[in-house]
């Protein structure tokens, strides 16, 4: 893995942790996601327009199909994850999705994109996936809806693996601009969640009045986190990027322990070390 690729993915992890931290602190629902998605569309509009006009003046049929397909996959992931959180247990759905996603991304990349998986890459990826799984609580046996939770988690992980490889092909082979690819997803979220936001108009106004700066920060860092990953995918194989970007989960959890007082810092640091070791293996492969 090149140094520049590693810097991009680790920077994306910091952006990912930052926007997740603000989302947790505001403690909103779908109306918050709609709000920061709309703000993202507005803030990134000049850059998206510039890219569309100057760098990518035309989109061919296959490029357009992959852009639309990416938006559908990301929207499906969001809807499925939200439904999983309502029907199942967070302690099962979240770690299952986070562990399954990079694993399937790697499998799909090897099977569909012809990428090579060396023993060192496999060991590094496994260390990161296991570390994230344990860091987020593992599979709690006392969960109320274990079968449903695991199924939703696996399905969400399948979509993570699918859109990662799909987007990697779009930006690396079809040369779709990463920011443009993510921008369409932001538009899709804004449209899809508009009816919910209309019903929760009072909450939307409250979030904007009380947390305006945090909402703007989320609107900037949420797209930027994935745009940086997409740029890394233009020249870095998925087998490197997919596990390494899970470092964002590590940073988010540690921020929760230190800044939000969620506790269990010592226990979480143990699994953090395993994730760091796995990342080091991937970076030096």
FISELUM-819460 format. One record per residue: y, z, x of N, C-alpha, C, O, CB in turn. Coordinates in steps of 0.05 Angstrom, whole numbers, plus 32768, in hexadecimal, padded with zeros to 4 digits. Glycine has a CB too. Example, Ala and Ser with C-alpha at 12.3 -4.5 7.8 and 13.67 -1.06 7.14 Angstrom:
<atoms>
7F8E809C81087FA6809C80F67FBE809C81087FBE80A9811D7FA780B580E27FD3808E81017FEB808F81118001809D8102801780A1810C7FF48072811A
</atoms>
This chain:
<atoms>
7FE880008011800080008000801980008012801B80108024800080197FED802C7FEE800C80447FED801D80568005801880548011800380537FD280188067800A802B807A80218029808D801C80118093802E8002808A8025804380968003800F80A97FFD7FF9809C80007FDE80A8800A7FCB80B37FE07FFC80827FF77FDC80747FFB7FC3807080187FBC807380207FA580587FEE7FC5806A80297FD0806780457FCC808180527FC3808280627FB1805D80537FE58097804A7FD080B280547FC980B9804E7FAC80C3805E7F9D80C780497FDC80B380357FA480B8802D7F8880A9803E7F7480B480477F6080B2800F7F84808F80417F79807E80507F668085806E7F668086807A7F508060804D7F6E808B807A7F7D809380967F7E80AE809A7F7180B380AE7F64809380A07F9B80C080877F7480DA80887F6780D780867F4980E480947F3980ED80717F7180C480757F4080BD80737F2480B2808E7F1980B880967F0380A9805D7F1F80A3809B7F2A809880B57F2280AE80CA7F1E80AD80DA7F0B808480C07F3780C280CA7F2F80D980DC7F2C80E880D57F1280F080E87F0380EC80DA7F4480EC80BC7F0D80FA80B37EF480EA80BC7EDC80F580C57EC880FE80957EF480CF80B87EDD80BD80C07EC780BF80DE7EC280C180E67EAB80A080B87ECE80BE80EE7ED780C0810B7ED480DB81137EC980DC81257EB880BB81197EEF80F081067ED1810B810D7EC8810E81087EAA8118811A7E9C812080FC7ED7810680F17EA0810A80EC7E8480F880FD7E7380FF81057E5D810680CE7E7D80DF81027E7C80CD81137E6E80D881307E6C80D4813D7E5880B281137E7A80E481397E8280F081547E83810581577E6D8106816B7E5F80FB815A7E9F811781437E6B812C81447E57812181427E3B812C81507E298141812E7E5C810D81327E37810081307E1C80F4814B7E1480F781537DFD80EA811A7E1C80E781587E2780DB81727E2180F181877E1B80ED81977E0980CA817C7E39810781867E2A811C81997E26812A81957E0B813281A97DFE813081987E3D812E817C7E03813A81777DE98127817D7DD2812F81877DBD8143815A7DE7810D81787DD780F8817F7DC380FC816F7DA980FC817B7D9480F7819D7DBE810081557DAB810381457D9380EA81377D8C80D4813C7D97811981317D9880EC81257D7880D481167D6E80D980F87D7080E880EF7D8280CE811E7D5280CE80E97D5E80D180CC7D5E80EE80C37D5C80F680AE7D6780C280BF7D4880FF80D47D4F811B80CD7D4D812980CD7D68813C80BE7D6D812980E07D3A812080DF7D7A812B80E07D95812380C77DA5813380BC7DB4812280FA7DA3810980BF7DA1810080A77DAF810F808F7DA68117807E7DB680E180A37DAA8115808D7D8B812580777D81814180787D8D814C80637D95812780787D62814D80907D8F816880927D99816B80897DB6817C80797DBC817280AF7D96815980937DC7815C808B7DE38153806E7DE8815C80617DFB814C809E7DF5814180637DD6813A80477DD8815180357DD2815680217DE0812280417DC68160803C7DBD8178802D7DB5818D802E7DCB819A801A7DD2818480377D9A819180467DD681A580497DEC819C80387E0481AC802C7E1181A880677DF4818280387E09817780287E20817D800A7E1B81857FFC7E2E8159802C7E23817980017E03817E7FE57DFC819B7FDE7E0281A17FC87E0C81777FDF7DDF81AD7FF07DFA81CA7FEB7DFE81D17FEC7E1C81DF7FDA7E2681DA80007DEE81C780007E2A81CE80047E4681C47FED7E5881D17FE57E6B81C4801E7E5081AB7FE47E52819F7FD07E6381A57FB37E5A819C7FA07E6781817FD47E6481B47FB07E4481BA7F967E3A81C87F847E4E81BF7F6D7E5181CB7F987E2181DC7F8D7E5C81E97F7B7E7081D67F717E8581D77F5A7E8D82017F897E7D81C57F837E8F81B37F7B7EA4819E7F687E9981977F547EA681A57F947EB181937F6E7E81817F7F5D7E75818B7F417E70817D7F2D7E7481757F697E5B81A47F407E6681B17F267E6181B57F177E7B81B17EFE7E7B81CC7F2B7E5381BC7F257E9081C07F187EAA81A67F0C7EB481A57EF57EBD81CC7F2C7EBF81917F1B7EB281777F127EBC816D7EFA7EAC81637EE67EB781627F287EBA81717EFB7E9181697EE57E8081797ECC7E85816F7EB67E83816B7EED7E6381937ED07E8C81A47EB97E9081A37EAD7EAC81A57E947EAF81C17EC07E8A819F7EBE7EC081A07EB57EDB81857EB37EE9817D7E9E7EF481B27EC77EEC81757EC87EE7815C7EC97EF681457EBE7EE781327EB37EF381567EE67EFE81457EC07ECC812F7EB67EBC813A7EA77EA4813A7EB17E8E811C7ECD7EB381447E8F7EAA81537E817E9581417E787E7E814A7E757E6781607E697EA181287E727E8581157E6A7E7080FB7E7B7E7180F37E837E87810E7E4C7E7280EF7E7E7E5B80D57E8C7E5980C27E777E4D80C57E6E7E3780D77EA67E4880AD7E717E5D80987E5F7E5380887E6C7E3D808B7E837E3780877E567E6A80767E5C7E3280657E667E1C80547E7E7E2580527E927E1780537E507E1280477E7B7E3C80367E917E4680467EAA7E4D803E7EC07E4880267E887E5E805E7EA67E59806F7EBC7E6080787ECB7E4680787EE37E4580877EB37E7080817EBC7E32808A7EC77E1980737ED77E0C80777EEC7E0180947EB27E06805B7ECB7E0C80447ED87E00803E7EF37E0E80377F067E01802B7EC67E0280407EF47E28803B7F0C7E3780517F217E32804B7F397E3180387F077E5580697F197E2F807F7F2B7E29807B7F387E0E807D7F507E0B809B7F1D7E2A80757F287DFA806F7F327DDF80567F437DDF80567F597DD2806C7F1B7DCB80417F3A7DED80297F4A7DEF802D7F657DFB80227F797DF380147F3B7DFE803E7F667E1080447F7F7E1D80527F927E0A804B7FAA7E0980567F7A7E3680657F887DFB80737F997DE780607FA47DD380627FBB7DCB808A7F897DDA804D7F937DC9803A7F9C7DB680277FB27DC180227FC67DB480297F857DAC801E7FAE7DDA800C7FC27DE6801B7FDC7DEA800F7FF27DE580027FB77E0180347FDC7DF380437FF47DF7804880027DDD8047801B7DDB805D7FEF7E06804F7FF37DC880547FFF7DAE803A800B7DA3803A80207D97805F7FEA7D9A80247FFD7DA6800A80077D9D800380217DAB7FF980347D9F7FF47FF37DA2800980227DC58004803B7DD5801480527DC9800A80687DC5800A80377DF3802E804D7DC5803F80627DBA8036806C7D9F803480847D9B805C80577DB8803080597D8D802780617D72800C80707D73800980847D65802480497D617FFA80677D847FE080747D867FE280907D917FD580A27D887FCD80637D977FF380937DA67FF680AD7DB2800380C07D9F7FFB80D87D9D800780AA7DCC801780B77D90802480C97D7D801180D17D67801180E87D5E803C80BB7D70800080BF7D5E7FEC80C57D497FD780D87D557FCE80EA7D477FDE80AC7D3E7FD080D47D6E7FBD80E67D7B7FC781027D7D7FB881157D797FB680DC7D967FE181057D837FED81207D847FEE812D7D697FEC81467D678009811E7D907FF0811D7D547FF081297D397FD481307D2F7FD081457D227FFD81157D257FC181207D367FA581247D2C7F9481357D3F7F8281437D367F9881097D287F9A81347D587F8A81427D6C7F9981587D7A7FAE81617D717F7E812F7D807F8E81617D917F9A81767DA17FA7816A7DBA7F9B815A7DC87F85818B7DA97FC081737DBF7FCE81697DD67FBF816E7DF07FBF815E7E027FEA81777DD87FB181867DF17FA2818D7E0A7F8B817B7E0F7F80817B7E257F9881AA7E077F83816B7DFB7F6D81577DFF7F78813B7E017F6F812B7E127F59815A7DE97F8A81347DEF7F9481187DED7FA281107E077F9D80FB7E127FA681157DD57FB581217E107FC6811B7E277FB681177E407FB881027E4D7FDB81307E2B7FA6812B7E497F9781287E627F8281117E607F7E81047E757F8981417E697F76810D7E497F6380F77E477F7180DC7E4B7F6780CB7E597F5580F77E2B7F8880D97E3E7F9780C07E427FA180BC7E5E7F9E80A67E697FAF80BF7E2F7FAB80D17E6B7FB680CF7E867FA080CA7E9A7FA580BD7EAE7FC680E87E8D7F8880D47E957F7280D07EA87F6580B57EA47F5D80A87EB77F5E80E77EA57F6280AD7E8A7F5580947E847F66807C7E8B7F5B80677E947F4E80937E667F80807E7E877F9280677E8B7F90805B7EA77F8A80437EA97FAE80707E877F96806A7EBD7F94805E7ED77F7880567EDF7F7580437EEF7F9F80727EEC7F6480647ED57F48805D7EDB7F4280417ED07F3880307EDE7F3580717ED07F49803D7EB67F4480237EAA7F56800D7EB67F4E7FF67EB87F4980247E8C7F6F80147EBE7F8180017ECB7F737FF67EE47F747FDE7EE97F9C800E7ED27F6880087EF37F5A80007F0C7F427FEF7F067F3E7FDA7F147F5280197F1C7F327FF77EF37F1A7FE77EEB7F227FCB7EE27F167FB77EEB7F0A7FF67ED57F367FCA7ED17F3F7FB07EC67F4A7F9E7EDD7F467F867EDD7F547FB37EB17F597FAB7EF07F657F9C7F057F507F8F7F177F527F787F207F777FAE7F167F3B7F9E7F1C7F257F947F2C7F157F7E7F1D7F0F7F697F297F117FAB7F347F107F837F037F007F707EF47F0F7F577EEC7F047F417EEC7EF67F7E7EDB7F297F5A7EE47F387F437ED97F4B7F367EED7F507F1E7EEC7F487F4D7EC17F577F467EFF7F6A7F3B7F127F5E7F367F2E7F6C7F2B7F3F7F827F4E7F157F457F3E7F317F387F387F4A7F417F4A7F617F3F7F427F797F3B7F1C7F527F4D7F617F5C7F567F737F717F3F7F817F7E7F297F847F727F6A7F877F667F437F897F977F2E7F967FA77F307FB47FA67F467FBF7FA97F2E7F8C7FC47F1A7FC17FA27F1A7FDF7FA17F0A7FE97FB97EF17FE87FB97F0D7FE97F867F187FF37FCD7F0B7FFF7FE57F03801B7FDF7F0D80287FCC7F1D7FFD7FFE7EF180277FEF7EE980437FEC7F0180567FED7F02806A7FDF7ED4804B80017F1480507FFF7F2B806280027F3D80617FE97F4680757FDF7F3C805A801A7F4080497FDE7F5080467FC57F4280547FAE7F4F80627F9E7F5580287FBF7F2880517FAD7F19805E7F977F1B807D7F9A7F1E808A7F867EFB80567F997F1980877FB27F1A80A47FB77F3680AE7FB07F3980C37FA37F1380AB7FD47F4B80A07FB87F6680A87FB27F6C80A77F947F7880BA7F8A7F7A80967FC17F6380927F877F6780907F6A7F5980A67F5B7F6480B17F487F5E80757F607F4080AC7F637F3180C17F567F3E80DC7F5A7F3F80EC7F477F1480C27F627F4980E17F727F5680FB7F777F6E80FE7F657F7381147F5A7F5E80FD7F957F7E80E97F627F9680EA7F517F8E80EF7F347F9A80FF7F277FA680D17F547F7A80E07F2A7F7280E17F0E7F6780FD7F087F6E81097EF47F5D80CC7F087F5581077F197F4A81227F157F6081377F167F60814A7F067F3481287F2A7F7281347F2A7F8881477F2C7F9A81487F147FA1815D7F0A7F9981417F457FA181307F097FB1812F7EF17FA2813B7ED97FAE81497EC97FB981127EEB7F8881357ED77F78813F7EC17F78815E7EC17F7C816A7EAC7F5B81357EC37F73816A7ED87F7381877EDA7F8F81937ED87F9281A97ECD7F66818F7EF47FA381857EE27FBE818F7EE17FC881917EC57FD781A37EBE7FD0817C7EF17FC0817E7EB37FC9817E7E987FB7818F7E857FBA818E7E6D7FCA81627E8D7FA5819E7E917F9581B17E817F7881AB7E7E7F6981BC7E747FA181B37E677F7081937E857F53818C7E837F4B81897E667F5C81897E547F4281A07E917F3181877E627F2781847E477F2081A07E3C7F0C81AC7E437F0D81727E467F3281AA7E2A7F2E81C47E1F7F1881C47E0A7F1981B57DF67F4881CF7E127F0381D47E0E7EED81D47DFC7EF381E17DE17EE681DC7DCD7ED581E27E087F0881F27DE07F0F81FF7DC87F2281EF7DB67F2E81F97DA37F1A821A7DCD7F2681D57DBD7F3881C57DAE7F2D81C27D917F1581C17D8D7F3B81A97DBB7F3F81C17D7E7F3881C17D627F2B81A67D597F1881A67D497F5081C67D507F3581907D647F2B81767D5C7F2281667D747F2D81517D7A7F4181667D4C7F0E81707D827F0681657D9C7EFE81477D997F0881377DA97EEF81747DA77EEC81407D877EE481237D867EFC81117D817EFF80FC7D8E7ECF811F7D707F0C81177D6D7F2381067D677F3781057D7E7F4180F07D847F3181107D4D7F3C811C7D8B7F4F811E7DA17F46810C7DB87F5680FE7DC47F52813B7DAA7F2C810E7DBF7F2280FE7DD57F2380E17DCF7F2980D07DE07F0581077DDC7F1C80D97DB67F1D80BD7DAE7F3980B27DB07F3E809C7DBA7F1280BA7D927F4D80C27DA67F6980B97DA87F7280B77DC57F8080A57DCD7F7B80CC7D987F6980CA7DD57F7080CA7DF17F6480B27E007F7280A57E107F6780E47DFF7F4B80AC7DFA7F3E80957E067F4B807B7DFD7F4F80697E0D7F2180947DFF7F5280797DE47F5F80617DD97F7B805E7DE67F8380477DED7F6280637DBB7F8A80747DE97FA480727DF67FA1806A7E147FB0805A7E1E7FB3808D7DF47F8C80757E217F87806E7E3D7F7F80507E3F7F8780437E527F71807F7E487F7180467E2B7F69802A7E2B7F8280187E297F8480047E377F5680247E137F9680217E197FAE80117E177FBF80137E317FCC80007E397FBF801B7DFF7FBF802B7E3D7FCD802E7E577FC1801A7E6C7FD0800C7E797FCA804B7E627FA6801A7E6D7F9980087E807F9E7FEB7E797FA27FDA7E8B7F7B800D7E7F7F9F7FE57E5F7FA47FC97E567FC07FC07E5C7FC47FAA7E677F9E7FC77E387FD47FD07E557FEF7FC67E597FF77FC67E7780087FB77E7F80037FD77E4A7FEA7FD87E877FF07FD77EA47FE77FBD7EB07FF67FB17EBF7FE27FEF7EB17FCE7FB57EAA7FC47F9C7EB67FD27F847EA97FD87F707EB77FA57F9A7EB17FD77F857E8F7FE57F6F7E8180017F6B7E8E80087F547E947FE87F767E63800F7F817E91802A7F7F7E9D802A7F777EBA803B7F687EC380397F9A7E9A80157F807EC980127F787EE5800F7F5A7EE7801B7F4D7EF97FFA7F867EF27FFF7F4E7ED57FFB7F317ED580157F237ECE801C7F0E7ED97FE57F297EC280247F2E7EBB803D7F227EB180527F207EC8805F7F0C7ECB80487F317E9A80557F367ED7806A7F377EEB80617F2B7F0680717F207F1580737F537EF080477F2C7F0C803E7F227F2680357F057F26803A7EF77F3980277F347F3080297EFD7F11801E7EE17F0F80317ECF7EFF80377EB97F0880037EE17F02803B7ED97EE8804D7EC87ED8806A7ECB7EDF807B7EBC7ED480497ECF7EBB80707EDD7EF1808C7EE17EFB80A07EE97EE580B77EE07EE680957EC87F0980977EF87ED280A97F037EBE80B97F1A7ECB80AD7F2B7ED9809A7F0D7EA480D37F1A7EC780E47F2F7ED380DC7F4A7EC780DC7F4D7EAF81027F297ECF80D77F5E7ED880CF7F797ECF80E27F857EBB80D97F907EA680CB7F8B7EE680FC7F847EC0810F7F917EAE810E7F837E92810F7F917E7E812B7F907EB9810B7F697E92810A7F5B7E7880F17F627E6980F27F657E50810A7F3C7E7D80DA7F667E7780C17F6E7E6A80C47F897E5D80BB7F8D7E4680AA7F6E7E7E80D07F9C7E6A80D37FB77E5F80E97FB77E4980E77FC67E3680DB7FCA7E7580FD7FA67E4C81137FA67E3981097F9E7E1D81127FA97E0981297F927E4280F77F8B7E1C80EC7F837E0280DD7F9A7DF580DE7F9D7DDC80D97F6B7E0680D07FAB7E0580C27FC27DFA80D57FD67DEE80D07FE27DD980B17FD07E1080EC7FDA7DFB81017FEC7DF1810B7FE27DD681107FF27DC481187FEF7E05810F7FC87DD481187FBC7DBB81037FC17DA5810A7FC87D8E811D7F9E7DBE80EA7FBD7DAC80D47FC17D9980D37FDD7D8F80CF7FE27D7780B97FBA7DA680D67FF17DA180D6800D7D9880EE80137D8680EB80217D7280D780207DB1810480087D8C811C800C7D7C811880027D5F8120800F7D4C81357FFF7D89810C7FEA7D5D81077FDF7D4280F27FEF7D3380F57FF57D1C80FF7FC17D4580DC7FF57D4180C680037D3480CD801E7D2A80C580267D1480AE80057D4880DD802D7D3980E480497D3280FD804B7D21810580617D1980E780597D4B810A80347D1B812380357D0C812080437CF0813180537CE9812D80197D08810A803D7CE18107804A7CC7810580697CC9811080777CB980EF80407CB980F780727CDE80F4808F7CE2810F809B7CEA811780B07CE080DF80957CF8811E808D7CFB813880977D03814B80987CEB815C80AA7CEA814480857D19814980857CD9815A80857CC18155809D7CAF816780A97CA48156806B7CB1813B80A57CAD813480BC7C9D813C80D67CAB814180EA7C9D811580BC7C99813E80D67CC5814680EE7CD4816280EB7CE0816780F37CF7813280F47CEA817480DF7CD1818F80D97CDB819D80F37CE581AB80F27CF9819F80CC7CC4819981097CD781A681227CDF819D812B7CFA81AD81347D0A81A181387CCA818281287CFF817881307D198182811E7D30818881277D468159812F7D19818481047D29818E80F17D3D81AB80F87D4581B280F87D5C818D80D47D3281BB80FE7D3181D781067D3681D881207D4681E981237D5881E681097D1C81C681337D4081C6814C7D4E81BE81487D6B81CA81547D7D81B281607D4181AA81387D7081A281327D8C81B981267D9C81BE812E7DB3818981207D8D81C781137D8F81DD81057D9D81F481187DA2820281177DB781E680ED7D8D81F9812A7D8F8210813C7D91820A81527DA6821C815A7DB6821681497D7681F2815D7DA681EB81737DB881E0816C7DD381E1817B7DE681D881857DA981D481547DD581C5814C7DED81CD81307DF681BB81217E0081A7814E7DE981E681297DF481EE810D7DFA81E781057E1681DC80EF7E1B820B810A7DF581EE81167E2981E9810F7E4581CB810D7E4B81C380FB7E5A81F681247E5881BC811F7E40819E811E7E44819381057E38818180F87E44819181377E38819C80FD7E20819280E57E13819980CC7E24818880BB7E27819F80E27DF781B180CB7E2F81B880B57E4181A780B47E5A819F809F7E6381D680B77E4881A180CC7E65819080CE7E7C817480C37E76816880B57E86818E80EB7E87816980CB7E5F814F80C17E57815080A37E53813D80947E5B814680CF7E3C816580997E478168807C7E428169806C7E5B816180557E5C818180777E31817480787E718175806B7E8A815A806D7E99815080587EA3818B80777E9C814F80857E9B813780897EAB811D80817E9E810A807A7EAC813580A67EB3811C80817E84810380787E7680FC805B7E7D80E580557E858105807C7E58810E80487E798108802C7E81810580297E9F80F4801B7EA9811D80197E77811780377EAE811780337ECB80FD803B7ED780F4802F7EEB812E80437ED780F080507ECD80D7805A7ED780C280447ED780B380407EEA80CD80727EC780C080357EC180AC80207EBE80B580067ECC80A47FF77ED680A5801B7EA180CF80017ECC80D97FE97ED980D27FEA7EF780CB7FD67F0380F87FE67ED580D680017F0380CF80057F2080B180007F2580A97FF37F3980D780217F2A80A1800A7F12808480057F14807E7FE77F12806D7FDD7F21807480147EFE808B7FDA7F0080867FBD7EFC808F7FAD7F1580817F9A7F1D80967FB37EE380A57FB57F2180AD7FA77F3A80997FAC7F5080937F9A7F5F80C97FB27F43808E7FC47F5180797FCA7F6580607FB87F6080537FAF7F7380717FE87F64805A7FB37F4680437FA37F3F80467F867F4680327F777F47803D7FA67F21805E7F7D7F4B80637F617F5380577F5B7F6F80517F447F7580807F5A7F5380537F707F7F80487F6B7F9A80347F807FA3802A7F7F7FB9805F7F6A7FAE802D7F937F91801A7FA87F9780047FA87F8280097FA87F6A80287FC47F977FEA7FA87F8B7FD47FA87F787FD47FC07F657FDD7FD57F6C7FBA7FA77F877FC97FBB7F4D7FC77FD07F397FB77FE87F437FBD7FFF7F3B7FBB7FC57F1F7FA27FE37F537F917FF87F5C7FA0800D7F6D7F9780247F707F797FED7F6D7FB780057F787FC880187F867FDC80257F737FDF803E7F737FD7800A7F9D7FE980157F637FFF801E7F527FF780317F3C800380457F38800E80067F477FE180297F2D7FDA80387F157FD480567F1B7FDF80677F0D7FC1802C7F097FC4805D7F2F7FC080797F357FD980877F407FDF809E7F397FA9807D7F487FE880797F527FFF80857F608015808D7F4D802280A17F50800980727F758019807D7F38802E80837F258029809C7F15803B80A77F088033806C7F12801080A67F16800A80BF7F08801780D77F16801680ED7F0B7FEC80C37F07802280D37F2D803180E97F3B804880F27F28805181097F2A803C80DF7F56805180E07F17806680E87F04805D80FF7EF2806D81107EEB806E80D07EF3804480FF7EEA803981157EDA803A812F7EEA804181447EDF801C810F7ED18033812D7F04803481457F15805181507F16805481687F12802B813D7F328064813F7F1A808081497F1C808981547F01809681697F01809381327F24808181477EEB808981517ED1807E816D7ECC808C817E7EC28080813E7EBB806481717ED28057818B7ECD806481A07EDE806981B77ED5803981897ED38069819A7EF8807681AE7F09809281B47F00809B81CB7F03807681A47F2680A181A07EF780BC81A57EEC80BA81B87ED480CB81C97ED080C9818B7EE480A581B47EC380A281C57EAC809C81E27EB480A681F47EA8808B81BB7E9B808D81E57EC9808682007ED3809F820E7EDF80A482267ED9807081FF7EE880AE82007EEF80C5820C7EFD80DE820D7EEC80EB82227EEB80CA81FC7F1780E581F77EDF80FF81F57ED180FD81FE7EB4811182077EA9810981D97ED380E681FA7EA880E482027E8B80D4821C7E8880D082257E7180D781EC7E7C80CC82287E9E80BE82427E9C80A382417E8F809B82547E8180CF82557E8E8094822B7E92807A82287E85806482377E93804E823B7E888072820B7E82806982407EAC805682517EBA803F82427EC7804082297EC9804A82657EA8802B82507ED1801382467EDE801A82347EF6800C82217EFC800382357ECA802F823C7F058037822B7F1C8022822B7F32801C82167F3D805282367F27801782427F38800382437F4E7FEB82327F487FE182237F597FFA82617F537FE182347F2F7FC982247F277FD082077F287FBF81F77F317FC0822C7F0B7FE781FF7F1F7FEF81E37F1E7FF381D87F3A7FEF81C17F3F800881E07F0D7FFC81E97F4D800081E07F687FE681D87F757FE681C67F86800E81F67F787FD081E57F6E7FB681DF7F7A7FAF81C27F737FA781B27F857FA081F27F6F7FB281BB7F5A7FAC819F7F517FC1818C7F5C7FBB81747F607FA9819D7F337FD981967F607FEE81857F6B7FE6817B7F877FEC81657F8F800981947F6C7FDA818D7F977FD281877FB27FBD81707FB17FBE815E7FC17FC6819F7FC07FAA81717F9E7F96815C7F9B7FA381417F957F9B812D7F9F7F8181647F857FB781427F837FC581297F7C7FD4811E7F947FD481057F997FD9812E7F657FE0812F7FA47FEE81267FBC7FDB811A7FD07FE181057FDD7FFD813E7FC97FC481267FD37FAF811B7FE57FA680FF7FDC7FA480ED7FEC7F96812E7FE77FA280FD7FC27F9A80E37FB67FAF80CE7FBB7FA980B77FC17F9480E67F997FC980D67FB77FDF80C37FBB7FE080BB7FD87FE680A37FDE7FF980D07FB27FDC80CE7FEA7FDC80C780077FC680B3800E7FCA80A1801F7FD980E180187FAF80B680027F9980A480077FA080887FFE7F9A8074800B7F7F80AD7FF97FAD80867FE67FB5806C7FDB7FCB80607FEC7FCB80477FF17FBE806F7FBF7FDD80707FF67FF4806680057FEC805B80207FF98049802B8009807C80097FD68066802B7FCE805E80467FB7804A80467FAE8042805B7FC6807680567FAE8043802E7F978030802D7F9F801480357F8F800280357F8C80308010
</atoms>
